[in-house]
Amino acid sequence: MTIQAPEQITINKENSVSYPASAKFFHWAIALIILLNLITGVILVNFYSLSKQLNLFIIHEQCGVTVLMLAILRLIWRLSHKYPSLDGLIAKHEILLAKFGHLLLYALMFAIPICGILLSQSSGKHPGLLWFQLPTLIERDLDLREQLFNLHKYLAILITTIVAGHVIAALKHHFIDKNQILTHMLPWSKNK
């Protein structure tokens, strides 16, 4: 018995195909949690007393670990499923930019939470998810903590920039190119 990979699906004006519900779930769940974490991160850095009152560090940490867990599941899903092809819908250079942007986003979905976990551990904290504590990878080290904090901050700035480019590209495809790329990833769009 031979298992064949699913045929490549093409999104075009004649063939209206939506992304699978599971792809939409991973996309929007991770996007919303990352947005929440970017907001809480800015508040943590700039409004320390408010952060303590709202217990934002725990929320930020839990969201970060959740992004990492979802990113692992998303990568497994992505490697075992085909996405619709963009061939013939957008220019070749836009396809290359999209692939590069997605690769960067995947890398950052792993790098930022891992950096955050190491940052917490270098501060002497023990992050986890709900009641499960993550294994300790490094001991308390305040010098390393400063380096990890800066790395975490710059990676957050990078993902903000990449996400902004992603959103701008999606809006360009929708409003200027008038293609269906954006509408096919919206949670309420129908699978056909």
GROMACS elastic network, one bead per residue, 0.5 to 0.9 nm:
[ bonds ]
;  ai    aj funct       b0    kb
    4     7     6  0.85579   500
    5     8     6  0.87184   500
    5    80     6  0.84627   500
    5    81     6  0.79915   500
    5    82     6  0.81195   500
    6     9     6  0.84863   500
    6    81     6  0.75970   500
    6    82     6  0.68858   500
    7    82     6  0.78601   500
    8    82     6  0.65170   500
    8    83     6  0.73469   500
    8    84     6  0.63289   500
    8    85     6  0.64112   500
    9    17     6  0.77369   500
    9    82     6  0.77707   500
    9    83     6  0.70099   500
    9    85     6  0.56270   500
    9    86     6  0.88154   500
   10    15     6  0.72045   500
   10    16     6  0.85167   500
   10    17     6  0.74819   500
   10    83     6  0.86569   500
   10    84     6  0.50275   500
   10    86     6  0.61816   500
   10    87     6  0.69343   500
   10    88     6  0.83870   500
   10    89     6  0.85430   500
   11    14     6  0.81568   500
   11    15     6  0.58794   500
   11    16     6  0.59280   500
   11    17     6  0.57088   500
   11    18     6  0.79180   500
   11    84     6  0.60069   500
   11    85     6  0.62210   500
   11    86     6  0.61200   500
   11    87     6  0.80276   500
   11    88     6  0.85345   500
   11    89     6  0.70809   500
   11   180     6  0.76202   500
   11   181     6  0.75839   500
   11   184     6  0.87298   500
   12    15     6  0.51739   500
   12    16     6  0.62481   500
   12    17     6  0.80557   500
   12    86     6  0.77351   500
   12    87     6  0.84834   500
   12    88     6  0.72470   500
   12    89     6  0.57226   500
   12   179     6  0.75676   500
   12   180     6  0.74098   500
   12   181     6  0.87186   500
   13    16     6  0.63510   500
   13    89     6  0.80181   500
   13   179     6  0.69883   500
   13   180     6  0.73513   500
   16   180     6  0.77041   500
   16   184     6  0.82194   500
   16   191     6  0.89092   500
   16   192     6  0.69415   500
   17    84     6  0.76448   500
   17   180     6  0.89731   500
   17   184     6  0.69767   500
   17   190     6  0.85602   500
   17   191     6  0.64785   500
   17   192     6  0.52850   500
   18    21     6  0.86278   500
   18    84     6  0.81460   500
   18   180     6  0.89114   500
   18   181     6  0.86834   500
   18   183     6  0.79736   500
   18   185     6  0.67125   500
   18   186     6  0.87638   500
   18   189     6  0.69149   500
   18   190     6  0.64703   500
   18   192     6  0.61096   500
   19    22     6  0.82449   500
   19    23     6  0.63447   500
   19    24     6  0.66778   500
   19    83     6  0.71290   500
   19    84     6  0.71129   500
   19   184     6  0.58479   500
   19   185     6  0.58533   500
   19   186     6  0.87184   500
   19   189     6  0.87040   500
   19   190     6  0.87689   500
   19   191     6  0.67055   500
   19   192     6  0.88778   500
   20    23     6  0.53477   500
   20    24     6  0.64811   500
   20    25     6  0.87722   500
   20    83     6  0.85635   500
   20   185     6  0.85757   500
   20   191     6  0.65314   500
   21    24     6  0.50317   500
   21    25     6  0.60920   500
   21    26     6  0.87402   500
   21   185     6  0.89218   500
   21   187     6  0.75505   500
   21   190     6  0.89365   500
   21   191     6  0.76202   500
   22    26     6  0.63204   500
   22    27     6  0.85433   500
   22    74     6  0.89938   500
   22    77     6  0.85496   500
   23    26     6  0.53049   500
   23    27     6  0.60511   500
   23    28     6  0.86047   500
   23    74     6  0.79224   500
   23    77     6  0.81835   500
   23    78     6  0.81386   500
   23    83     6  0.86577   500
   23   185     6  0.82142   500
   24    27     6  0.50209   500
   24    28     6  0.59949   500
   24    29     6  0.82002   500
   24   185     6  0.60026   500
   24   186     6  0.71045   500
   24   187     6  0.60086   500
   25    28     6  0.54695   500
   25    29     6  0.57443   500
   25    30     6  0.81867   500
   25   187     6  0.75709   500
   26    29     6  0.53519   500
   26    30     6  0.58778   500
   26    31     6  0.82004   500
   26    70     6  0.70456   500
   26    71     6  0.80133   500
   26    73     6  0.84386   500
   26    74     6  0.61606   500
   27    30     6  0.56244   500
   27    31     6  0.60244   500
   27    32     6  0.86820   500
   27    74     6  0.84696   500
   27   185     6  0.82905   500
   28    32     6  0.59714   500
   28    33     6  0.84634   500
   28   185     6  0.89152   500
   28   186     6  0.85340   500
   28   187     6  0.77611   500
   29    32     6  0.53481   500
   29    33     6  0.62187   500
   29    34     6  0.85542   500
   29    67     6  0.86038   500
   29    70     6  0.83661   500
   30    33     6  0.51881   500
   30    34     6  0.59802   500
   30    35     6  0.84965   500
   30    66     6  0.85131   500
   30    67     6  0.59593   500
   30    70     6  0.69427   500
   30    71     6  0.76024   500
   30   109     6  0.86013   500
   31    34     6  0.51783   500
   31    35     6  0.61504   500
   31    36     6  0.86564   500
   31    67     6  0.89690   500
   31   163     6  0.88589   500
   32    35     6  0.50488   500
   32    36     6  0.61768   500
   32    37     6  0.85688   500
   33    36     6  0.50045   500
   33    37     6  0.60804   500
   33    38     6  0.85717   500
   33    63     6  0.61906   500
   33    64     6  0.79373   500
   33    66     6  0.80952   500
   33    67     6  0.68264   500
   34    38     6  0.60800   500
   34    39     6  0.86084   500
   34    63     6  0.76923   500
   34    64     6  0.77231   500
   34    67     6  0.71852   500
   34   109     6  0.86423   500
   35    38     6  0.51122   500
   35    39     6  0.63007   500
   35    40     6  0.86514   500
   35   160     6  0.87724   500
   36    39     6  0.52031   500
   36    40     6  0.61458   500
   36    41     6  0.84277   500
   36    60     6  0.80262   500
   36    63     6  0.79195   500
   37    40     6  0.50204   500
   37    41     6  0.57709   500
   37    42     6  0.84882   500
   37    59     6  0.82015   500
   37    60     6  0.55587   500
   37    61     6  0.84637   500
   37    63     6  0.64948   500
   37    64     6  0.70144   500
   38    41     6  0.50100   500
   38    42     6  0.62719   500
   38    43     6  0.87155   500
   38    60     6  0.86271   500
   38   156     6  0.71137   500
   38   157     6  0.89272   500
   38   160     6  0.79860   500
   39    42     6  0.52969   500
   39    43     6  0.63857   500
   39    44     6  0.86469   500
   40    43     6  0.50302   500
   40    44     6  0.59573   500
   40    45     6  0.86119   500
   40    51     6  0.81786   500
   40    56     6  0.64424   500
   40    57     6  0.79504   500
   40    59     6  0.79664   500
   40    60     6  0.61446   500
   41    45     6  0.62398   500
   41    46     6  0.85819   500
   41    56     6  0.84454   500
   41    57     6  0.83528   500
   41    60     6  0.69081   500
   41   153     6  0.85995   500
   41   156     6  0.87314   500
   42    45     6  0.52979   500
   42    46     6  0.60609   500
   42    47     6  0.80409   500
   43    46     6  0.52075   500
   43    47     6  0.51806   500
   43    48     6  0.72117   500
   43    50     6  0.77747   500
   43    51     6  0.64877   500
   43    56     6  0.82136   500
   44    47     6  0.57256   500
   44    48     6  0.54855   500
   44    49     6  0.86099   500
   44    50     6  0.79943   500
   44    51     6  0.53579   500
   44    52     6  0.83435   500
   44    56     6  0.69185   500
   44    57     6  0.70352   500
   44    60     6  0.87411   500
   45    48     6  0.63508   500
   45    51     6  0.85529   500
   46    51     6  0.88738   500
   47    50     6  0.54662   500
   47    51     6  0.61078   500
   47    52     6  0.88397   500
   48    52     6  0.63075   500
   48    53     6  0.87503   500
   49    52     6  0.51776   500
   49    53     6  0.63239   500
   49    54     6  0.87293   500
   50    53     6  0.50566   500
   50    54     6  0.61624   500
   50    55     6  0.83480   500
   50    56     6  0.83902   500
   51    54     6  0.52452   500
   51    55     6  0.57957   500
   51    56     6  0.50556   500
   51    57     6  0.69021   500
   52    56     6  0.65214   500
   52    57     6  0.74475   500
   53    56     6  0.78645   500
   54    57     6  0.84655   500
   55    58     6  0.59569   500
   55    59     6  0.69094   500
   55    60     6  0.89967   500
   56    60     6  0.58833   500
   56    61     6  0.83791   500
   57    60     6  0.50368   500
   57    61     6  0.60054   500
   57    62     6  0.85100   500
   58    61     6  0.50697   500
   58    62     6  0.60140   500
   58    63     6  0.84572   500
   58   127     6  0.86586   500
   59    62     6  0.51988   500
   59    63     6  0.60572   500
   59    64     6  0.85065   500
   60    63     6  0.52324   500
   60    64     6  0.61205   500
   60    65     6  0.87637   500
   61    64     6  0.50795   500
   61    65     6  0.63042   500
   61    66     6  0.85492   500
   61   113     6  0.84048   500
   61   116     6  0.75803   500
   61   117     6  0.78470   500
   61   120     6  0.84908   500
   61   127     6  0.69208   500
   61   128     6  0.78860   500
   61   129     6  0.83031   500
   62    65     6  0.52762   500
   62    66     6  0.60940   500
   62    67     6  0.86445   500
   62   127     6  0.79594   500
   62   128     6  0.70382   500
   62   129     6  0.57061   500
   62   130     6  0.73547   500
   63    67     6  0.61343   500
   63    68     6  0.86714   500
   63   113     6  0.89185   500
   63   129     6  0.86050   500
   64    67     6  0.51141   500
   64    68     6  0.63842   500
   64    69     6  0.88102   500
   64   112     6  0.78828   500
   64   113     6  0.51194   500
   64   114     6  0.85014   500
   64   116     6  0.73908   500
   64   117     6  0.82936   500
   65    68     6  0.50371   500
   65    69     6  0.62826   500
   65    70     6  0.86343   500
   65   113     6  0.61314   500
   65   114     6  0.82083   500
   65   116     6  0.86681   500
   65   117     6  0.78250   500
   65   127     6  0.82798   500
   65   128     6  0.70414   500
   65   129     6  0.63060   500
   66    69     6  0.50998   500
   66    70     6  0.60758   500
   66    71     6  0.83597   500
   66   113     6  0.87364   500
   66   129     6  0.71757   500
   67    70     6  0.51014   500
   67    71     6  0.58453   500
   67    72     6  0.85469   500
   67   109     6  0.68132   500
   67   110     6  0.81095   500
   67   113     6  0.71692   500
   68    72     6  0.62564   500
   68    73     6  0.87546   500
   68   109     6  0.64585   500
   68   110     6  0.58172   500
   68   111     6  0.87595   500
   68   112     6  0.85554   500
   68   113     6  0.59286   500
   68   114     6  0.76146   500
   69    72     6  0.52319   500
   69    73     6  0.64529   500
   69    74     6  0.85933   500
   70    73     6  0.50549   500
   70    74     6  0.58759   500
   70    75     6  0.84752   500
   71    75     6  0.59749   500
   71    76     6  0.85140   500
   71   106     6  0.74473   500
   71   109     6  0.61929   500
   71   110     6  0.68312   500
   72    75     6  0.52306   500
   72    76     6  0.63191   500
   72    77     6  0.86348   500
   72   110     6  0.80471   500
   73    76     6  0.51576   500
   73    77     6  0.61183   500
   73    78     6  0.84937   500
   74    78     6  0.58874   500
   74    79     6  0.85165   500
   75    79     6  0.60562   500
   75    80     6  0.85734   500
   75   106     6  0.79441   500
   76    79     6  0.53270   500
   76    80     6  0.64282   500
   76    81     6  0.88256   500
   77    80     6  0.52765   500
   77    81     6  0.61504   500
   78    81     6  0.52844   500
   78    82     6  0.70565   500
   78    83     6  0.79814   500
   79    82     6  0.77544   500
   82    85     6  0.84714   500
   85    88     6  0.86159   500
   85    89     6  0.86261   500
   86    89     6  0.53784   500
   86    90     6  0.63141   500
   86    91     6  0.87583   500
   86    92     6  0.89695   500
   86    95     6  0.69128   500
   86   181     6  0.84400   500
   87    90     6  0.65702   500
   87    91     6  0.78309   500
   87    92     6  0.75701   500
   87    95     6  0.77716   500
   88    91     6  0.72608   500
   88    92     6  0.84647   500
   89   179     6  0.74375   500
   89   181     6  0.87630   500
   90    93     6  0.83638   500
   90    94     6  0.63449   500
   90    95     6  0.67760   500
   90   173     6  0.84749   500
   90   177     6  0.86030   500
   90   179     6  0.86858   500
   91    94     6  0.52410   500
   91    95     6  0.64485   500
   91    96     6  0.88835   500
   92    95     6  0.50315   500
   92    96     6  0.63268   500
   92    97     6  0.86768   500
   93    96     6  0.50507   500
   93    97     6  0.61719   500
   93    98     6  0.85513   500
   94    98     6  0.59909   500
   94    99     6  0.85236   500
   95    98     6  0.50365   500
   95    99     6  0.61661   500
   95   100     6  0.85815   500
   96    99     6  0.51432   500
   96   100     6  0.61285   500
   96   101     6  0.84981   500
   97   100     6  0.50749   500
   97   101     6  0.59619   500
   97   102     6  0.84761   500
   98   101     6  0.50435   500
   98   102     6  0.60423   500
   98   103     6  0.84973   500
   98   166     6  0.80567   500
   98   169     6  0.87172   500
   99   102     6  0.51247   500
   99   103     6  0.60978   500
   99   104     6  0.86262   500
  100   103     6  0.50749   500
  100   104     6  0.62386   500
  100   105     6  0.86341   500
  101   104     6  0.51149   500
  101   105     6  0.61589   500
  101   106     6  0.86679   500
  101   162     6  0.67813   500
  101   163     6  0.86901   500
  101   165     6  0.84428   500
  101   166     6  0.74806   500
  102   106     6  0.61524   500
  102   107     6  0.85691   500
  102   162     6  0.89288   500
  102   166     6  0.86878   500
  103   106     6  0.51801   500
  103   107     6  0.62270   500
  103   108     6  0.86439   500
  104   107     6  0.50486   500
  104   108     6  0.60972   500
  104   109     6  0.85338   500
  104   159     6  0.82765   500
  104   162     6  0.78457   500
  105   108     6  0.50835   500
  105   109     6  0.60337   500
  105   110     6  0.87599   500
  105   159     6  0.68786   500
  105   162     6  0.71915   500
  105   163     6  0.78859   500
  106   109     6  0.50749   500
  106   110     6  0.66766   500
  106   111     6  0.87259   500
  107   110     6  0.54402   500
  107   111     6  0.60192   500
  107   112     6  0.85499   500
  108   112     6  0.55982   500
  108   113     6  0.82598   500
  108   155     6  0.71820   500
  108   156     6  0.84364   500
  108   158     6  0.84330   500
  108   159     6  0.66432   500
  109   112     6  0.60972   500
  109   113     6  0.69132   500
  109   114     6  0.88965   500
  109   159     6  0.85759   500
  110   113     6  0.58895   500
  110   114     6  0.61968   500
  110   115     6  0.85532   500
  111   114     6  0.52563   500
  111   115     6  0.59161   500
  111   116     6  0.84742   500
  111   152     6  0.85824   500
  111   155     6  0.79012   500
  112   115     6  0.50837   500
  112   116     6  0.60672   500
  112   117     6  0.86518   500
  112   151     6  0.85991   500
  112   152     6  0.60647   500
  112   153     6  0.88344   500
  112   155     6  0.62916   500
  112   156     6  0.70207   500
  112   159     6  0.88835   500
  113   117     6  0.60873   500
  113   118     6  0.85646   500
  113   152     6  0.84479   500
  114   117     6  0.50747   500
  114   118     6  0.62522   500
  114   119     6  0.84701   500
  115   118     6  0.51330   500
  115   119     6  0.59928   500
  115   120     6  0.86444   500
  115   148     6  0.65182   500
  115   149     6  0.82349   500
  115   151     6  0.74864   500
  115   152     6  0.59426   500
  116   120     6  0.61570   500
  116   121     6  0.85672   500
  116   148     6  0.76902   500
  116   149     6  0.78683   500
  116   152     6  0.63767   500
  117   120     6  0.51687   500
  117   121     6  0.62320   500
  117   122     6  0.85981   500
  117   126     6  0.82441   500
  117   127     6  0.64304   500
  117   128     6  0.85799   500
  117   134     6  0.86020   500
  117   137     6  0.88800   500
  118   121     6  0.50039   500
  118   122     6  0.59787   500
  118   123     6  0.85467   500
  118   136     6  0.86117   500
  118   137     6  0.72020   500
  118   138     6  0.68208   500
  118   145     6  0.81163   500
  118   148     6  0.73146   500
  119   122     6  0.51447   500
  119   123     6  0.63815   500
  119   124     6  0.89191   500
  119   125     6  0.87289   500
  119   144     6  0.80323   500
  119   145     6  0.55331   500
  119   146     6  0.82684   500
  119   147     6  0.86523   500
  119   148     6  0.54489   500
  119   149     6  0.62665   500
  119   152     6  0.80096   500
  120   123     6  0.51399   500
  120   124     6  0.65896   500
  120   125     6  0.52090   500
  120   126     6  0.66778   500
  120   127     6  0.66152   500
  120   140     6  0.87829   500
  120   145     6  0.79512   500
  121   124     6  0.50013   500
  121   126     6  0.57384   500
  121   127     6  0.72674   500
  121   136     6  0.68966   500
  121   137     6  0.74748   500
  121   138     6  0.61341   500
  121   139     6  0.63001   500
  121   140     6  0.61399   500
  121   141     6  0.83559   500
  121   145     6  0.83804   500
  122   125     6  0.73032   500
  122   138     6  0.63816   500
  122   139     6  0.57700   500
  122   142     6  0.63256   500
  122   143     6  0.85168   500
  122   144     6  0.65788   500
  122   145     6  0.51576   500
  122   146     6  0.89432   500
  122   148     6  0.83550   500
  123   126     6  0.88586   500
  123   139     6  0.82696   500
  123   140     6  0.53786   500
  123   141     6  0.65906   500
  123   142     6  0.63214   500
  123   144     6  0.88920   500
  123   145     6  0.61722   500
  124   139     6  0.68214   500
  124   141     6  0.77491   500
  124   142     6  0.88183   500
  125   140     6  0.80519   500
  126   133     6  0.67904   500
  126   134     6  0.70600   500
  126   135     6  0.81533   500
  126   136     6  0.70257   500
  127   132     6  0.87052   500
  127   133     6  0.60583   500
  127   134     6  0.60487   500
  127   135     6  0.86487   500
  127   136     6  0.87063   500
  128   131     6  0.70611   500
  128   132     6  0.53866   500
  128   135     6  0.85010   500
  129   132     6  0.52841   500
  129   133     6  0.64675   500
  129   134     6  0.76162   500
  130   133     6  0.79635   500
  133   136     6  0.87099   500
  134   137     6  0.87332   500
  136   139     6  0.72817   500
  138   141     6  0.81597   500
  140   144     6  0.85098   500
  140   145     6  0.80984   500
  141   144     6  0.53942   500
  141   145     6  0.60562   500
  141   146     6  0.89367   500
  142   146     6  0.63983   500
  142   147     6  0.88919   500
  143   146     6  0.54283   500
  143   147     6  0.68074   500
  143   148     6  0.88780   500
  144   147     6  0.51509   500
  144   148     6  0.60984   500
  144   149     6  0.84788   500
  145   148     6  0.50739   500
  145   149     6  0.59634   500
  145   150     6  0.86400   500
  146   149     6  0.50833   500
  146   150     6  0.63755   500
  146   151     6  0.87014   500
  147   150     6  0.52678   500
  147   151     6  0.62243   500
  147   152     6  0.85912   500
  148   152     6  0.59248   500
  148   153     6  0.84353   500
  149   152     6  0.50907   500
  149   153     6  0.61306   500
  149   154     6  0.86829   500
  150   153     6  0.50601   500
  150   154     6  0.61727   500
  150   155     6  0.85308   500
  151   154     6  0.52061   500
  151   155     6  0.60473   500
  151   156     6  0.84966   500
  152   155     6  0.52142   500
  152   156     6  0.61598   500
  152   157     6  0.87278   500
  153   156     6  0.50952   500
  153   157     6  0.63401   500
  153   158     6  0.87189   500
  154   158     6  0.61601   500
  154   159     6  0.86926   500
  155   159     6  0.61860   500
  155   160     6  0.85163   500
  156   159     6  0.51984   500
  156   160     6  0.61338   500
  156   161     6  0.86440   500
  157   160     6  0.50804   500
  157   161     6  0.63035   500
  157   162     6  0.87632   500
  158   161     6  0.51138   500
  158   162     6  0.62317   500
  158   163     6  0.85813   500
  159   163     6  0.59032   500
  159   164     6  0.83323   500
  160   163     6  0.51930   500
  160   164     6  0.60604   500
  160   165     6  0.86444   500
  161   164     6  0.50949   500
  161   165     6  0.62922   500
  161   166     6  0.86371   500
  162   165     6  0.50741   500
  162   166     6  0.61420   500
  162   167     6  0.86993   500
  163   167     6  0.61354   500
  163   168     6  0.85047   500
  164   167     6  0.51620   500
  164   168     6  0.61190   500
  164   169     6  0.85462   500
  165   168     6  0.50490   500
  165   169     6  0.60258   500
  165   170     6  0.85448   500
  166   169     6  0.51719   500
  166   170     6  0.62076   500
  166   171     6  0.86890   500
  167   170     6  0.50782   500
  167   171     6  0.61732   500
  167   172     6  0.85249   500
  168   171     6  0.51492   500
  168   172     6  0.60500   500
  168   173     6  0.86295   500
  169   173     6  0.61783   500
  169   174     6  0.86029   500
  170   173     6  0.52008   500
  170   174     6  0.62596   500
  170   175     6  0.86973   500
  170   181     6  0.70888   500
  170   182     6  0.55409   500
  171   174     6  0.50075   500
  171   175     6  0.58879   500
  171   176     6  0.77714   500
  171   182     6  0.72664   500
  172   175     6  0.54182   500
  172   176     6  0.51494   500
  172   177     6  0.64227   500
  172   178     6  0.81434   500
  173   176     6  0.58346   500
  173   178     6  0.59052   500
  173   179     6  0.57657   500
  173   180     6  0.75451   500
  173   181     6  0.66813   500
  173   182     6  0.70881   500
  174   177     6  0.60320   500
  174   179     6  0.56146   500
  174   180     6  0.65502   500
  174   181     6  0.70138   500
  174   182     6  0.60777   500
  174   183     6  0.77390   500
  175   178     6  0.53563   500
  175   179     6  0.81301   500
  176   179     6  0.83687   500
  178   181     6  0.88898   500
  179   182     6  0.78485   500
  179   183     6  0.85609   500
  180   183     6  0.53229   500
  180   184     6  0.60687   500
  180   185     6  0.89326   500
  181   184     6  0.54657   500
  181   185     6  0.69228   500
  182   185     6  0.55301   500
  182   186     6  0.65834   500
  183   186     6  0.52071   500
  183   187     6  0.86390   500
  183   188     6  0.86743   500
  183   189     6  0.64560   500
  184   187     6  0.82650   500
  184   188     6  0.89017   500
  184   189     6  0.60176   500
  184   190     6  0.79092   500
  184   191     6  0.81934   500
  185   188     6  0.85071   500
  185   189     6  0.71379   500
  186   189     6  0.55135   500
  186   190     6  0.89571   500
  187   190     6  0.83422   500
